[in-house]
Amino acid sequence: MVLRKKPKQQTVSAVQISPSKGSAFGIPEQCVPVPCRHTKIYYALREAVPVIDAAVFKLVRLTGGFRVECASPYAQKMLDAFIMQVDVGGTQTGLEAFISSYFEQLLTCGTAAGEILTDLSGVPRSLSVAPLENIELVRSKNRAGVGILTLASGTPEPVKRPDLCLISVLNPEPGSLYGSSLLKGMPFVSGILLKIFESIGSNWERAGNIRFAVTYKPGSDSVDRAYAGERAKQMAEQWSRAMQPGAVRDFVCAGDVQIKAIGADCAVPESEIPVRQMLEQIVAKTGIPPFMLGLSWSSTERMSQQQADALTSELEAYRRILTPVIEKICRTYLRSVGCGDGLEVVWNDITMQDEVALSEAELNRANALKIRSEL
C-alpha cells in the first residue's frame, strides 16, 4: 500500500484593496484621493456617447498582443502557462485579459490600479483590477515615491504588501499623483452634442407623429353661432374617430373648417454641421482616424496613411506605460517559483497599413542598402 501525501489546498490571499466600509475621516494632508467624481462622469459619458465608448475599446484592441521571452527554456514554459491560465477577476483567464481591463481603466480614469493575489506559498494565482474609490495615494517621506492606502476599515491604512499592487498613471499633471483621463475636456463638448441629439429627438417626436389643428368658424347666422359649441364637439368626435389606427377613414364636414398640421410651418434646424464640429473635437482628443470609428468623412489616401502613422506612435506610447506592469507581474511569478527574473516583453507589430505597401517599402530599403554596398 502506497501512502500519498494529501495535496495542499491552494488558497488565494485576501484582497488588500477592498471596498470601503464607511466614510474616511482623519485623512493626512499628504494623501491624494483619486477623483472618483470625475471617473463617474467619464463612465457616464461613455454610456451616453457611443463614439467615445467605441474609441476606448478601439484603442484597447489596437494596442495589440504581446509575449514575454525568458532565457531559460524551463522558465519560459512555466511563464507561458501562467500567462495563459492566470485567473482574472474570476470571470476571465490570461494576462492579456487583465491588461485589457487595466488599460481600459487607465484610459477612462487616467489612473489604473491592480493587485496580484497569491496562494499561501506566495505563488501568484490571480490578478484583479481594483476600483479607484477603494484606494488613496500618498507621497513617501522622501517625496520621490508613492504609497497606496486602502479604505478597508473606513480610514486610510497602508497596504501590507505594496509589492503586489500595481499603479499606472496617464499624462499626470506636474506635482500630481494621479493621471489625466483620455476623456478630459470632453464633458463640455459632449454636453453640446447631447443637447443637439435631444432636440432632434424632441423635434421628431413632435413633427414625426403629425398632429392636426381643426378650426371651425361659425357663420354670421344666429343659428350657427347658437350651436357652434355643439357642432365643434361633434367635429372633434368625428375627427378623433377618423384618425384612429386601422382602416383609412374620410372626414366630411360642412361650414368654414380649416385643418392644418401643427408645426408644418416650422423648419427643423440643420444639425449636420454642428454635430460634425463636436465629433471632430472628440475624435481629435482620442487620436483615432475618423474612418475607424465609422465616420465617413472625406479623406485622401495620403491623409489616411498619415493618420495611421500618428495612431501608431500613440499606441507605442501606451505600450511604454503598460510594459512595466507586465514585467512586474511576470517577475513576481518567476521569483515565486525559484526561477531567474530575466525577461523581455515583446509586443506584436502594429500593422494598420497595406501589406503590399509594407513589402514595397522593405524592397526599396534593401535596394538602397545594395547600392550603397556596391559604391
The 8 nearest C-alpha neighbors of each residue, nearest first, counted from 0:
[[1, 2, 3, 4, 5, 6, 7, 8],
 [2, 0, 3, 4, 5, 6, 7, 8],
 [3, 1, 0, 4, 5, 6, 7, 8],
 [2, 4, 5, 1, 6, 0, 7, 8],
 [5, 3, 6, 2, 7, 1, 8, 0],
 [4, 6, 3, 7, 8, 2, 9, 1],
 [7, 5, 4, 8, 3, 9, 10, 2],
 [8, 6, 9, 5, 4, 10, 119, 120],
 [7, 9, 10, 6, 119, 5, 118, 11],
 [10, 8, 118, 7, 11, 119, 120, 124],
 [11, 9, 118, 119, 8, 12, 117, 7],
 [10, 12, 118, 117, 116, 9, 13, 119],
 [13, 11, 117, 118, 116, 10, 14, 119],
 [14, 12, 15, 11, 116, 117, 17, 10],
 [13, 15, 16, 17, 12, 116, 114, 127],
 [16, 14, 17, 13, 158, 149, 159, 151],
 [15, 17, 149, 14, 133, 129, 134, 18],
 [18, 16, 151, 15, 14, 133, 19, 150],
 [19, 17, 133, 151, 20, 150, 16, 132],
 [18, 20, 150, 151, 21, 153, 133, 17],
 [21, 19, 153, 152, 151, 18, 22, 150],
 [22, 20, 153, 19, 23, 152, 154, 150],
 [21, 23, 153, 24, 20, 154, 19, 150],
 [24, 22, 154, 153, 21, 25, 155, 26],
 [25, 23, 26, 154, 22, 153, 155, 27],
 [24, 26, 27, 23, 154, 155, 28, 153],
 [25, 27, 24, 28, 30, 155, 23, 154],
 [28, 26, 29, 30, 25, 155, 137, 31],
 [27, 29, 30, 26, 31, 137, 25, 138],
 [28, 30, 27, 137, 138, 31, 26, 136],
 [31, 29, 137, 28, 27, 136, 32, 135],
 [30, 32, 136, 137, 135, 29, 33, 176],
 [33, 31, 135, 136, 34, 30, 134, 35],
 [32, 34, 35, 135, 31, 131, 132, 177],
 [35, 33, 36, 37, 32, 38, 132, 131],
 [36, 34, 38, 37, 33, 132, 39, 131],
 [37, 35, 39, 34, 38, 40, 33, 41],
 [36, 38, 40, 35, 39, 34, 41, 108],
 [37, 39, 35, 41, 40, 108, 36, 42],
 [40, 38, 42, 36, 37, 41, 43, 35],
 [39, 41, 37, 43, 38, 42, 44, 36],
 [40, 42, 44, 38, 43, 39, 37, 45],
 [41, 43, 45, 39, 44, 40, 38, 46],
 [44, 42, 40, 46, 41, 45, 39, 47],
 [43, 45, 41, 47, 42, 46, 48, 40],
 [46, 44, 52, 42, 43, 48, 51, 47],
 [45, 47, 43, 44, 48, 42, 49, 52],
 [46, 48, 44, 45, 43, 49, 193, 52],
 [47, 49, 45, 50, 51, 46, 44, 52],
 [50, 48, 52, 51, 53, 47, 45, 46],
 [51, 49, 53, 52, 48, 54, 292, 45],
 [52, 50, 54, 53, 49, 45, 48, 55],
 [51, 53, 45, 49, 55, 54, 50, 56],
 [52, 54, 50, 56, 51, 55, 57, 49],
 [53, 55, 57, 51, 52, 56, 50, 58],
 [56, 54, 58, 52, 57, 53, 59, 51],
 [57, 55, 59, 53, 58, 54, 60, 52],
 [56, 58, 54, 60, 55, 59, 53, 61],
 [57, 59, 61, 55, 56, 60, 62, 54],
 [60, 58, 56, 57, 62, 61, 99, 55],
 [61, 59, 57, 62, 58, 63, 56, 99],
 [62, 60, 58, 63, 59, 57, 314, 349],
 [63, 61, 60, 59, 314, 58, 64, 318],
 [64, 62, 61, 60, 347, 65, 349, 346],
 [63, 65, 347, 346, 62, 95, 66, 60],
 [66, 64, 346, 347, 345, 63, 67, 344],
 [65, 67, 345, 344, 346, 68, 64, 347],
 [66, 68, 344, 343, 345, 342, 69, 65],
 [69, 67, 343, 342, 344, 66, 75, 70],
 [70, 68, 342, 75, 71, 341, 74, 343],
 [69, 71, 72, 68, 341, 342, 75, 74],
 [70, 72, 74, 73, 69, 75, 339, 338],
 [73, 71, 75, 74, 76, 70, 69, 77],
 [74, 72, 76, 75, 71, 77, 78, 338],
 [73, 75, 77, 71, 76, 72, 78, 338],
 [76, 74, 72, 78, 69, 73, 77, 79],
 [77, 75, 73, 79, 74, 78, 72, 80],
 [78, 76, 74, 80, 79, 75, 81, 73],
 [77, 79, 81, 75, 80, 76, 74, 82],
 [80, 78, 82, 76, 81, 77, 75, 83],
 [81, 79, 77, 83, 78, 82, 84, 76],
 [80, 82, 78, 84, 85, 79, 83, 77],
 [83, 81, 94, 79, 93, 80, 84, 85],
 [82, 84, 93, 80, 81, 85, 79, 94],
 [85, 83, 93, 81, 92, 82, 80, 86],
 [86, 84, 93, 81, 92, 125, 82, 124],
 [85, 87, 125, 92, 89, 126, 91, 84],
 [88, 86, 126, 91, 92, 89, 125, 127],
 [87, 89, 127, 90, 91, 126, 86, 128],
 [88, 90, 87, 91, 86, 92, 125, 127],
 [89, 91, 88, 87, 92, 86, 96, 93],
 [92, 90, 87, 89, 86, 88, 96, 93],
 [93, 91, 86, 87, 85, 84, 96, 83],
 [92, 94, 83, 85, 84, 82, 95, 96],
 [93, 95, 82, 97, 96, 98, 85, 83],
 [94, 96, 98, 97, 93, 99, 64, 82],
 [97, 95, 99, 94, 93, 98, 100, 92],
 [96, 98, 94, 100, 95, 99, 87, 101],
 [97, 99, 101, 95, 96, 100, 102, 94],
 [98, 100, 96, 102, 97, 101, 103, 59],
 [101, 99, 103, 97, 102, 98, 104, 96],
 [100, 102, 98, 104, 99, 103, 97, 111],
 [103, 101, 105, 99, 104, 100, 98, 106],
 [104, 102, 100, 106, 105, 101, 99, 107],
 [105, 103, 107, 101, 102, 106, 111, 108],
 [104, 106, 111, 109, 102, 110, 103, 108],
 [107, 105, 103, 181, 104, 109, 180, 108],
 [106, 108, 104, 180, 105, 109, 181, 103],
 [109, 107, 180, 110, 38, 105, 104, 106],
 [180, 108, 110, 179, 178, 105, 169, 106],
 [111, 109, 168, 105, 178, 108, 167, 177],
 [110, 112, 105, 167, 104, 166, 101, 168],
 [113, 111, 166, 129, 165, 128, 167, 131],
 [114, 112, 128, 165, 129, 127, 164, 166],
 [113, 115, 164, 127, 165, 163, 126, 116],
 [114, 116, 126, 163, 125, 164, 123, 117],
 [117, 115, 125, 123, 12, 126, 124, 11],
 [118, 116, 123, 122, 121, 124, 11, 12],
 [117, 119, 11, 10, 121, 120, 12, 122],
 [120, 118, 121, 10, 117, 11, 12, 9],
 [119, 121, 118, 122, 117, 335, 9, 10],
 [122, 120, 117, 118, 119, 335, 123, 12],
 [121, 123, 117, 335, 118, 120, 124, 332],
 [124, 122, 117, 116, 332, 125, 115, 121],
 [125, 123, 117, 116, 85, 122, 118, 86],
 [124, 126, 86, 116, 85, 87, 123, 115],
 [127, 125, 87, 115, 114, 116, 86, 88],
 [126, 128, 88, 114, 113, 87, 129, 115],
 [127, 129, 113, 112, 101, 114, 130, 126],
 [130, 128, 113, 112, 127, 131, 16, 114],
 [131, 129, 132, 133, 128, 112, 134, 18],
 [130, 132, 133, 134, 129, 33, 112, 35],
 [131, 133, 130, 134, 35, 33, 135, 18],
 [134, 132, 18, 131, 150, 130, 19, 149],
 [135, 133, 149, 148, 132, 131, 150, 16],
 [134, 136, 32, 148, 147, 33, 31, 149],
 [135, 137, 147, 31, 146, 30, 148, 32],
 [138, 136, 30, 146, 145, 29, 31, 147],
 [137, 139, 145, 142, 146, 144, 29, 140],
 [138, 140, 142, 144, 141, 145, 146, 143],
 [141, 139, 142, 138, 143, 144, 145, 137],
 [140, 142, 143, 139, 144, 138, 145, 146],
 [143, 141, 139, 140, 138, 144, 145, 137],
 [142, 144, 141, 139, 145, 138, 140, 146],
 [145, 143, 139, 142, 138, 146, 141, 140],
 [144, 146, 138, 139, 137, 136, 147, 143],
 [145, 147, 137, 136, 138, 139, 148, 144],
 [146, 148, 136, 135, 157, 137, 158, 149],
 [147, 149, 157, 135, 156, 155, 134, 158],
 [148, 150, 134, 156, 16, 155, 151, 158],
 [151, 149, 19, 155, 153, 154, 152, 133],
 [150, 152, 19, 17, 149, 153, 18, 20],
 [153, 151, 154, 150, 20, 19, 155, 21],
 [152, 154, 21, 23, 150, 20, 19, 151],
 [153, 155, 23, 150, 152, 24, 156, 25],
 [156, 154, 150, 148, 149, 26, 153, 157],
 [155, 157, 148, 149, 154, 158, 150, 152],
 [158, 156, 148, 147, 149, 159, 155, 146],
 [157, 159, 160, 161, 148, 149, 15, 147],
 [160, 158, 161, 157, 15, 162, 156, 163],
 [159, 161, 162, 158, 163, 164, 15, 157],
 [162, 160, 164, 163, 158, 159, 147, 146],
 [161, 163, 160, 164, 165, 115, 159, 331],
 [164, 162, 115, 161, 160, 114, 165, 116],
 [165, 163, 114, 161, 162, 113, 115, 166],
 [164, 166, 113, 112, 114, 163, 324, 167],
 [167, 165, 112, 111, 113, 164, 168, 110],
 [166, 168, 111, 110, 112, 165, 169, 320],
 [169, 167, 110, 178, 109, 177, 171, 111],
 [168, 170, 178, 109, 179, 171, 110, 105],
 [169, 171, 178, 179, 172, 168, 109, 180],
 [172, 170, 178, 179, 169, 177, 175, 168],
 [171, 173, 175, 174, 170, 178, 179, 177],
 [174, 172, 175, 171, 176, 170, 178, 177],
 [175, 173, 172, 176, 171, 177, 142, 138],
 [174, 176, 172, 173, 177, 171, 178, 31],
 [177, 175, 174, 178, 136, 171, 31, 145],
 [178, 176, 175, 110, 168, 171, 33, 179],
 [179, 177, 171, 109, 168, 169, 110, 170],
 [178, 180, 109, 170, 171, 169, 181, 183],
 [181, 109, 179, 108, 182, 183, 107, 106],
 [180, 182, 106, 183, 107, 179, 109, 285],
 [183, 181, 180, 185, 184, 107, 41, 284],
 [182, 184, 180, 181, 185, 179, 186, 41],
 [183, 185, 186, 182, 187, 188, 284, 181],
 [184, 186, 188, 182, 183, 187, 189, 281],
 [187, 185, 189, 188, 190, 184, 44, 183],
 [188, 186, 190, 189, 185, 191, 184, 192],
 [187, 189, 185, 191, 190, 186, 277, 192],
 [188, 190, 192, 186, 191, 187, 185, 193],
 [191, 189, 187, 193, 188, 192, 186, 194],
 [190, 192, 194, 188, 189, 193, 195, 187],
 [191, 193, 189, 195, 190, 194, 277, 274],
 [194, 192, 196, 190, 195, 191, 197, 189],
 [195, 193, 197, 191, 192, 196, 198, 190],
 [194, 196, 198, 192, 193, 197, 199, 191],
 [197, 195, 193, 199, 194, 198, 200, 192],
 [196, 198, 194, 200, 199, 195, 193, 201],
 [197, 199, 201, 195, 200, 196, 202, 194],
 [200, 198, 196, 202, 197, 201, 203, 195],
 [199, 201, 197, 203, 198, 202, 204, 196],
 [200, 202, 204, 198, 199, 203, 197, 205],
 [203, 201, 205, 199, 204, 200, 206, 198],
 [202, 204, 207, 206, 200, 205, 201, 199],
 [205, 203, 201, 202, 207, 206, 208, 200],
 [204, 206, 202, 203, 207, 208, 201, 209],
 [205, 207, 203, 208, 209, 202, 204, 262],
 [206, 208, 203, 204, 209, 205, 202, 210],
 [209, 207, 206, 205, 204, 210, 203, 202],
 [208, 210, 206, 207, 260, 211, 205, 261],
 [211, 209, 261, 260, 208, 212, 206, 205],
 [212, 210, 260, 261, 259, 213, 258, 209],
 [211, 213, 259, 258, 260, 261, 214, 210],
 [214, 212, 258, 257, 211, 215, 259, 256],
 [213, 215, 257, 256, 212, 258, 216, 255],
 [216, 214, 256, 255, 217, 257, 213, 231],
 [215, 217, 255, 256, 218, 214, 254, 227],
 [218, 216, 223, 224, 227, 215, 219, 255],
 [219, 217, 220, 223, 216, 224, 255, 254],
 [218, 220, 221, 217, 223, 224, 222, 216],
 [219, 221, 223, 218, 222, 224, 217, 225],
 [220, 222, 224, 223, 225, 219, 218, 226],
 [221, 223, 225, 220, 224, 226, 227, 219],
 [224, 222, 220, 226, 225, 221, 217, 227],
 [223, 225, 227, 221, 222, 226, 217, 220],
 [224, 226, 222, 223, 227, 221, 228, 229],
 [225, 227, 229, 223, 224, 228, 230, 222],
 [228, 226, 224, 230, 229, 223, 225, 231],
 [229, 227, 231, 230, 226, 232, 225, 224],
 [228, 230, 232, 226, 231, 227, 233, 225],
 [229, 231, 233, 227, 232, 228, 234, 226],
 [232, 230, 234, 228, 233, 229, 227, 235],
 [231, 233, 235, 229, 230, 234, 228, 236],
 [234, 232, 230, 236, 235, 231, 237, 229],
 [235, 233, 231, 237, 232, 236, 238, 230],
 [236, 234, 238, 232, 233, 237, 239, 231],
 [237, 235, 233, 239, 234, 238, 240, 232],
 [236, 238, 240, 234, 239, 235, 241, 233],
 [239, 237, 241, 235, 240, 236, 234, 242],
 [238, 240, 236, 242, 237, 241, 235, 243],
 [241, 239, 237, 238, 243, 242, 236, 248],
 [240, 242, 238, 248, 239, 243, 237, 250],
 [243, 241, 239, 240, 238, 244, 248, 247],
 [242, 244, 240, 241, 245, 239, 246, 247],
 [245, 243, 242, 246, 247, 241, 240, 248],
 [244, 246, 243, 247, 242, 248, 241, 240],
 [245, 247, 248, 244, 243, 241, 242, 249],
 [248, 246, 245, 249, 241, 244, 242, 243],
 [247, 249, 241, 246, 250, 242, 240, 243],
 [248, 250, 241, 251, 247, 238, 242, 237],
 [251, 249, 241, 238, 252, 248, 237, 234],
 [252, 250, 249, 253, 237, 238, 234, 241],
 [251, 253, 250, 254, 234, 256, 255, 237],
 [254, 252, 255, 251, 256, 215, 234, 230],
 [253, 255, 256, 252, 217, 216, 215, 218],
 [254, 256, 216, 215, 257, 217, 253, 218],
 [257, 255, 215, 214, 254, 216, 258, 213],
 [256, 258, 214, 213, 215, 259, 255, 212],
 [257, 259, 213, 212, 214, 211, 256, 260],
 [260, 258, 212, 211, 261, 257, 213, 263],
 [259, 261, 211, 263, 210, 212, 262, 209],
 [262, 260, 211, 210, 263, 212, 259, 209],
 [261, 263, 265, 264, 260, 206, 205, 210],
 [262, 264, 260, 265, 261, 206, 266, 259],
 [263, 265, 262, 266, 261, 260, 267, 259],
 [266, 264, 262, 263, 267, 261, 268, 206],
 [265, 267, 268, 264, 263, 262, 269, 206],
 [266, 268, 269, 265, 202, 199, 270, 206],
 [269, 267, 266, 270, 199, 265, 271, 202],
 [268, 270, 271, 267, 272, 273, 266, 274],
 [269, 271, 273, 272, 274, 268, 195, 199],
 [270, 272, 274, 273, 269, 275, 276, 268],
 [271, 273, 275, 274, 270, 276, 269, 277],
 [274, 272, 276, 275, 270, 271, 277, 192],
 [275, 273, 277, 271, 276, 272, 270, 278],
 [274, 276, 278, 272, 273, 277, 279, 271],
 [277, 275, 273, 279, 274, 278, 272, 280],
 [276, 278, 274, 280, 279, 275, 188, 192],
 [279, 277, 275, 281, 280, 276, 282, 274],
 [278, 280, 282, 276, 277, 281, 275, 283],
 [279, 281, 283, 277, 278, 282, 284, 276],
 [282, 280, 278, 284, 283, 279, 285, 277],
 [281, 283, 279, 285, 284, 280, 278, 286],
 [282, 284, 280, 286, 281, 285, 279, 287],
 [285, 283, 281, 282, 286, 280, 181, 182],
 [284, 286, 282, 287, 283, 281, 54, 181],
 [287, 285, 283, 284, 282, 310, 288, 313],
 [286, 288, 285, 282, 310, 289, 291, 54],
 [289, 287, 290, 291, 306, 286, 307, 292],
 [290, 288, 294, 292, 291, 287, 282, 293],
 [289, 291, 294, 293, 292, 288, 295, 296],
 [290, 292, 289, 293, 288, 287, 294, 57],
 [293, 291, 290, 289, 294, 50, 54, 53],
 [292, 294, 290, 291, 295, 289, 50, 296],
 [295, 293, 290, 289, 292, 296, 291, 288],
 [296, 294, 290, 293, 297, 289, 298, 292],
 [295, 297, 294, 298, 289, 290, 293, 275],
 [296, 298, 295, 299, 290, 294, 289, 302],
 [299, 297, 302, 296, 303, 300, 301, 295],
 [298, 300, 302, 301, 303, 297, 304, 296],
 [299, 301, 303, 302, 304, 298, 305, 306],
 [300, 302, 304, 299, 303, 305, 298, 306],
 [301, 303, 305, 299, 304, 300, 298, 306],
 [304, 302, 306, 300, 305, 301, 307, 299],
 [303, 305, 307, 301, 302, 306, 300, 308],
 [306, 304, 308, 302, 307, 303, 309, 301],
 [305, 307, 303, 309, 304, 308, 288, 302],
 [306, 308, 310, 304, 305, 309, 311, 303],
 [309, 307, 305, 311, 306, 310, 304, 312],
 [308, 310, 306, 312, 311, 307, 305, 313],
 [311, 309, 313, 307, 312, 308, 306, 314],
 [310, 312, 308, 314, 309, 313, 307, 315],
 [311, 313, 315, 309, 310, 314, 316, 308],
 [314, 312, 310, 316, 311, 315, 309, 317],
 [315, 313, 317, 311, 316, 312, 62, 318],
 [314, 316, 318, 312, 313, 317, 311, 319],
 [315, 317, 313, 319, 314, 318, 312, 320],
 [318, 316, 314, 320, 319, 315, 321, 313],
 [317, 319, 315, 321, 320, 316, 322, 314],
 [318, 320, 316, 317, 322, 321, 315, 323],
 [319, 321, 317, 318, 322, 323, 316, 167],
 [322, 320, 318, 324, 319, 323, 317, 325],
 [321, 323, 325, 319, 324, 320, 318, 326],
 [324, 322, 326, 325, 321, 327, 320, 319],
 [325, 323, 327, 321, 322, 326, 328, 165],
 [326, 324, 322, 328, 323, 327, 329, 321],
 [325, 327, 323, 329, 324, 328, 330, 322],
 [328, 326, 330, 324, 325, 329, 331, 323],
 [329, 327, 331, 325, 326, 330, 324, 332],
 [328, 330, 332, 326, 331, 327, 333, 325],
 [331, 329, 340, 333, 327, 332, 328, 326],
 [332, 330, 328, 334, 329, 333, 327, 335],
 [331, 333, 335, 329, 330, 334, 123, 122],
 [334, 332, 338, 330, 336, 335, 331, 340],
 [333, 335, 337, 331, 336, 332, 338, 330],
 [334, 336, 332, 122, 333, 337, 331, 121],
 [337, 335, 333, 334, 338, 332, 122, 121],
 [338, 336, 334, 335, 333, 339, 332, 340],
 [339, 337, 333, 334, 336, 74, 340, 335],
 [340, 338, 341, 333, 334, 337, 74, 330],
 [339, 341, 330, 333, 342, 334, 338, 329],
 [340, 342, 339, 69, 70, 343, 330, 68],
 [343, 341, 69, 68, 340, 67, 344, 70],
 [342, 344, 68, 67, 345, 69, 341, 326],
 [343, 345, 67, 66, 346, 68, 322, 342],
 [346, 344, 66, 65, 67, 343, 347, 68],
 [347, 345, 65, 64, 66, 348, 344, 63],
 [346, 348, 65, 64, 63, 349, 345, 66],
 [347, 349, 350, 346, 63, 64, 65, 345],
 [348, 350, 351, 347, 311, 63, 61, 62],
 [351, 349, 352, 348, 353, 354, 311, 357],
 [352, 350, 349, 307, 353, 311, 308, 354],
 [353, 351, 350, 354, 357, 356, 304, 307],
 [352, 354, 356, 355, 357, 351, 350, 358],
 [355, 353, 357, 356, 358, 352, 350, 359],
 [354, 356, 358, 353, 357, 359, 352, 360],
 [357, 355, 359, 353, 354, 358, 360, 352],
 [358, 356, 354, 360, 355, 359, 361, 353],
 [357, 359, 361, 355, 360, 356, 354, 362],
 [360, 358, 362, 356, 361, 357, 355, 363],
 [359, 361, 363, 357, 362, 358, 356, 364],
 [360, 362, 358, 364, 359, 363, 357, 365],
 [363, 361, 359, 365, 360, 364, 358, 366],
 [364, 362, 366, 360, 365, 361, 367, 359],
 [365, 363, 367, 361, 362, 366, 368, 360],
 [364, 366, 362, 368, 367, 363, 369, 361],
 [367, 365, 369, 363, 364, 368, 362, 370],
 [366, 368, 364, 370, 365, 369, 363, 371],
 [369, 367, 371, 365, 366, 370, 372, 364],
 [370, 368, 366, 372, 367, 371, 365, 373],
 [371, 369, 373, 367, 372, 368, 374, 366],
 [372, 370, 368, 374, 373, 369, 367, 366],
 [371, 373, 369, 370, 374, 368, 367, 366],
 [374, 372, 370, 371, 369, 368, 367, 366],
 [373, 371, 372, 370, 369, 368, 367, 366]]
